[in-house]
Amino acid sequence: MSTQTIALGIGLVSQLLFSSRIVLQWIQSERAKRVLVPTLFWQISLVSSFLMIVYGILRHDPVILAAQLISYAIYIRNLQLLGEWRKLNPWSRAAAYVFPVAMLGWFVNGNQHFSLRSMLDNQIPQGVLLLGAVGQAIFLLRFVYQWIYSERKGESSLPLSFWVISFVGSVLILVYAALRRDAVLLIGNMFGTVVYARNIVLLRREQRRQGQARAVA
């Protein structure tokens, strides 16, 4: 089995998990008629992000790898803000810290399947790489913004701006995925883009209802 086949399998599993968290969040939000983010959303995100770190390494894609390393840390922080991180088994918490570091160490050291040198020698056109970097930067900005917003509130929360930034970043990543012919990114972001747009609609409706209620009061 080739490295690219293994990478494709890992990437598809990761995107399936990413999509499942969005479906979970979407269903709960539709039922409540407002945007909700369950704890399981962050737990699934953490596992999916680790798989995407491995995928980025196997694909020698610096855009994916850098974005997922930052996302991974933010997912852990959200679980900490929710008070769920300390509920995990100590071995699970230790593994969550050690596995990505070990994988990166292996990557830097290099082997016949993947290496840092191969990634640096990867001939991705500069324009395509810049587009992907901008898309991922915007996509990551949503979690940096969400992180700061949640820290200020003292609880994990996803405001309207989070979903707007998510939508813009997702569209750019879709273009990057099409240019790179990356089936994993295409599959993962097509569905997500629809959900982000739907969450924007739900939040705007919720804000209008709250505004009307305050006006009546």
N, C-alpha and C positions, 0 to 999 in steps of 0.2 A: 504494500500500500504506500503510495507516494505521500510526501510531506504536504503537498497541496490538497490532497484528498482528506487527510487528517485535519488540516486547517479548516477546510470547508465544513466538515462534520462538526467540529468544535464551534465554529462560528454560527452555524445554523441552530445548534442547541442553545447557544447563548442568546441569539435573537428570538428564539421560541420563548425562552424565559423572560426576556425583556418585554415581548408582546403580551405574555400572560399577566405580567404585573400591570400593564396598561389596561388590559381587559378587566382585571380585578378592580382597578381603580375606577374605570369607566362605569362598570355595572353598579358599584356601590354609589357612585355619584349620581347616576341616572335615577336610582331608586330614591335617593334622598333629595333629588332635584337641586343639589348643590355639590360643589367639588369637595370630595373627601379623599384622604390619603391614608390607607391602613398601614399598620406596622409591617405587614407581609410585603408591601410594596418595596420597602427599603431592604428587607432581607433577601428578596429575590434579586433586587438590583445588585447587591453585593456579590452574590454568586455569579450572576451574569457578567458583571464587570471583570471578575477574575478570569472567566473564560475568554472574554474579549481581549484581555491582556495577553493571554497565551496565543490567541488568534493573531493579534497584531505582531507578535514576535515571529510566528510562523510565516506570516505574510511579508515580513520585513517592511511594515508600514509604520513610519514614524508618527504619522497623524493619529492613527488609531491608538498606538501604544501610549503616547503622551497624554491623550485625552482620557483614556481609561485609568491610568495611574492616578490622575487627579480626581476623577469621579469616584474611584474606589475609596479614597480617603474621605470624601464628602459623604458617601453612603454610611461609612462607619460613624461619622460625626452625627448624622441624623439619628441613627440608632441610639447613640449616647444621649442625645437631647430628649429622645422619647423615653429614656430610662430602660430600654430593652437590652442594651449592650451588656450590662452587668448581669442580666438574667441568663445569658448564654453560659454554657459549660466553659470553664477556664481553658480547657484544651482547645475548644472551638475558637475562642478569642485568640489564643496563641497561634493557632494554625492560620487564622485570618491575617495575622501580622507577618508570619514567617513565610508562607507559601509564595506570595508575590516577590518578596525579597530574594528568596532562593531561586525563583524562576529568572529573575533579572540577572542574578549572579551567573547562572548557567548560560544565559544569553550573551553576557559580556565576555565570558570565557570562550564561548563558541564551540560548535560541533559541526558534524556533517550536514545537519538539517537546518540549523539556524545560527546566526552569529551577528554581533553588532557590526562587524566589518562588512558583512554582506548587506546589511540595512543601509549603511553609509554609502555603499557602492550602488545602491538601487537607483536605476535610471528613470525615476519618475519625472516627467516634464515639470519644469519649475512653475508654470502657470497652473497646472493641475494640482501640484503640491500646495501652492499658495491658496487656491480655492478651498481645498480640503482643510487646510490649517485655519482659514477664516471661518469656515463652517463649524469646525470643531471648537474653535475659540468662542464663537457665539453660543454654541450648544453648552459649553462648559460654563460660560458666563451666567447662564440661568441658575446653575447650582451654586456658583459663588454668590450671586445675588440672593438666592434662596437661603444660603447659609448665613449671610449677614443679617437678612431679614429675620430668620428664625432665632439667631443669637440675640437680637434686640428684643424680640418678643419672649424669649426664654422657652420657646416650644417649637417643634417642627411644624412648619406651615408652608403652603404653596400658594403665593399670591397670583393675581392676574398677570402681572408682568412676567412671571416665570413661564406661563404658557405661551405668551406672545413671543418671547425670546426662543422658546423651544420650537415653535412653528417656523420661525425664520431660519434658525440653525438647521432644522431638519430638511428644509427645502434645499439649502445649499449643499448639505451632505448627500442628498439624493442626486444632485447634479454631479458631484465628485464621484459618487459610486458608479454612476452611468459611464463617466469618462474612464474610470479605472476598471470597468466591467467587473465590479465586485458584487456578486449576487447576495452575499450576506448583508452588506450595508443597504442594498436596495430593498430586500425583503423586510429588514428591520425598521427602516425609516418610512416606507410607504404607509404602513398601518399607523405608525406613531403620528405621522403628520395629520391624519384624519382625526385622531383622538385629541391632539392638541387643539385643533380648530374647534372641536366640539366642546372642550373644556372652557375655551374662551367664551363661547356662546352661553354656556351654563353660568359662568361667573358674572358675565354682563347682566344676565337676567336676574341673578341673585342680588347684584348691586342695585339694579333698578327697583326691585321689590323692597329692599331695605331703605332706599331713598324715598319711595312712596310712603312707606310706613312711618318714617321720621316726619315727613311732610304732614301726614294726617295727625300725628301726635302733637 
